[in-house]
Amino acid sequence: MIKAALNLFILVLLSYAAAGQSGPVQNNKARVALSLNGKWNYIVDPYENGFYDYRRKAFDASASGKGGFFDDVTNTDQSELIEYNFDYSPALNVPGDWNSQVEKLELYEGTVWYRKKFNMSPDKGKKYFLYFAAANYEAHVYLNGKKLGVHKGGFTPFQFQIDKHLINGENSVVVKVDNTRKQDEIPTINTDWWNYGGITRDVFITETPQSYIADYKIQLSAADRGTIEGYIQLAGNTQTENVKVQIPELGISLQVKTDASGKAHIRIPSRKISYWSPENPKIYGVTISSASDQVHDRIGFKTIETKGQDILLNGKSVFLRGISIHDENPLLAGRLRSEGDMRMMLQWAKELGCNYVRLAHYPHSEDMVRLADEMGLMVWAEVPVYWTISWDNPDTYNNAKQQLTDLISRDKNRSSVIIWSVGNETPLSEQRHAFMGNLISHARSLDNTRLIAAALEVHRNGTEVIVDDPLGEKIDLVSFNEYAGWYWGGTPDEIGKYHFNIKYSKPVVVSEFGADALGGFYADNKTKFSEEYQEALYESQIALLSTIKGLRGMTPWILADFRSPRRQHPIYQNFWNRKGLISETGSKKKAFYTLKSFYSKKQEQYK
Ligand code: GCB
């Protein structure tokens, strides 16, 4: 009886410990044992021939679990029939989408198989994880022919524990990546960006001891700028254990004990903190240690809150001088691949006079957010709940919730992040209010140190532009996309007649406005697609938005031209959304300077 009770107790403890680790280990780059970036052989498989047999049964669900491309075999004698061969197949660079690397894949949507061989001599005493910073959209991952699992979602990281499957010597990892758009997924079939497929971000094998630091949150308390608080979560150990947080520059060295679930809460009073801000992007070296493990991170400390119609950063009112950004390098016409690409984008934002960026419309890479920490740019981070999602499908909701969880889990220690956005331009309905409302509550339950927002829409009554979306009750900011002078309202010189009627007395941070301009096309301020039209639109929009009493920021659409299959005008667009302030060749359009001059005035005003 006692033994049975004890077993049950141990079982409960074990499952509790397992449940304690959700998603990838915090700060994966600090754990890399082997980078798998570089050339991966690939096979384009539009009929999913390598996944299903001719009766459309999945090979990996068959009794032998064999027969698919994930076996990664080659024939050993000439009589054997094998109708694929990774060794002789071409290669793609990882990280990187396939569309921008291979001309015939520019418009491809479907399955591509990736294969990488690598050598390892795993240490028996260690744990190993195969970590993907992102793969768009559905990834089936196999190691040495064994299926590790499936991940959905094109922009969030995932990992598999692989110690059991690793071979001492040569290993083969095969990934089936499928970027087919589907109605019930997040995002859904209809967006305004390129559906770049592939392993778009880093792939690593990470290594930890048996008992390791799985997760931590070390941030300033929302209630008290003099206290650093959060938690440390160990995994792989069910004993209580001492853990330590050290921030040498602040003279901090705190030791606490974990509970049976491996978790320890921390609270560290400190009166000496130099707060992170765009003007002072101060980042501290932080070391977290357990009995067997140690991780270093670089963390800045700030608070963000609203008070009436003000946004307070470290208690001081700020104006968010922002710009929207896609995860795309216009010069490559592909996803950002390197730190250099990311620096280029954020440096452009700095040149514009920004202190803030909207990383639209999905999670950008962790590296991008870390660069924003370092370069002093506040961040709006978003999940791809965009336009018309399947609001009443519970699987769709769970998927959105998971992506939001993974985003917050990954970036919760980044000082740059001030806002979690749960979606963009979602159409009003009861189901949508419930779906979005639940996402908002979920975000709040995960993190009480940031603001929660969503990019809403406006509607009109004559010259009145109305913002009264019921979601406005639940979020911290009034944010909306508003295209007067482009999609409606006539030419830029005509939009001055509009005025805003905003139901909520909260800080207004306009999430989008803009106009297409083909870089180098000069005409006049009534000619659509000319630089003059875009310039005039920025002048009129700035004047119009400045009439809003609670205006506390904006992220016009968008920093740079980006690819979109929706944009088909053969002369002006050619599959490019031209709302960039910077063209596809990297030249600054006239409107860039209009916004820059407005931002320099705002900077003075909010000194
Ligand atoms: C929007 C969307 C954005 C589009 C933009 C446009 O409202 O949020 O994703 O790209 O308009 O250019 O129409």
Residues whose N, C-alpha, C, O or C-beta is under 5 A from the ligand:
A	BS01	GCB	D192 N481
